[in-house]
Amino acid sequence: MLPAPGKETRGTVNGFGSRPARLCTLAVFALAGLIFWLSSDVSGGNNIRTDDSLLQMSDLIRERARDNAALEAATAELRAEVDALAREDAPADEEGDGRLEALEAQAGLTDLTGPGLTVTLTDAPPDATALVPGVPDPSPNDLVIHQQDLQAVVNALWAGGADGVRVMDQRLISTSAVRCVGNSLILQGRLYSPPYTVTAVGDRDALRAALDASPGLASYRQYVTAYGLGWDVAEHRSVTLPGWSGSTALGQAEPVAPTRTRQ
């Protein structure tokens, strides 16, 4: 019998709170009441929120994602022009060109072709029930793909020796971050909805073995069995991952200053 899945981000046990927790709850409500009173007093009874402020966060994210996609396309065109001009003006240096091409390949900036596989993750039906006797009925949180699920797939593929990884239609580079907001994936400024696909180029047997050995994916596959979440692994004799063409600039990271060690 399959044990009840134990992901911390999915179903939790509802119970009675302890006395300190209840006192804390009362304090929170009292503070909230004070804030509402102060807000009403400052605004003079008028609505201090504009229509724009009522915009749903998901709508705002989608709007920013469209803007980012347009900027990325423009960046790719400019980069291609700069690269072409650099090749025309630079003196012939076969050794230097070879090293540059090798570094670009390692950074994920050039196309990569080879054998590989694609992992597809899908939500369960919203009205899904437990498929295994003894497993509790799911909460809505149990039926959707979470950030940790996608991260577990990506990490397992890298651990399996992948030469390159693509999530949806974007190549991952050193600055890529897989983030989810609600049931949507945000990757390098673009917004995606399930089903989610992760494609890797590398030794197919090693990649599949790494997926099978991942503790995070073992937990996810419990939910596949229990509630019908989607899990599919397709192998490719040859698949091409386009190189990343967007910006590689770091906007949030700063180099760490060297520190002196005690003698």
Number of C-alpha atoms within 10 A of each C-alpha: 7 12 12 16 20 13 15 7 11 16 18 12 5 6 6 8 10 9 9 9 11 12 11 12 13 12 12 12 11 11 12 12 12 12 12 11 11 12 15 14 11 11 11 10 9 10 9 12 9 8 7 7 9 8 10 9 11 14 10 10 17 17 13 14 19 14 13 17 16 10 14 18 13 13 15 15 12 13 15 12 11 12 10 11 11 11 11 10 8 9 8 10 8 9 8 10 13 11 11 12 13 12 13 15 16 14 17 22 19 18 14 18 17 17 15 26 25 18 21 18 22 19 21 19 14 12 10 17 17 15 15 15 11 12 16 16 16 19 15 14 14 24 24 22 25 22 18 17 17 24 16 17 22 23 17 23 29 18 15 21 16 21 18 27 25 22 19 17 13 20 25 22 17 9 13 12 12 15 17 18 13 12 16 19 22 19 19 20 16 18 21 16 14 15 13 18 18 21 29 32 27 23 16 21 13 16 22 19 14 19 24 14 13 17 12 19 21 14 14 23 19 18 27 19 16 25 25 20 21 21 17 10 14 12 16 15 11 12 18 17 22 17 20 19 20 20 13 13 8 8 7 5 8 7 5 6 6 6 6 6 5 4 3
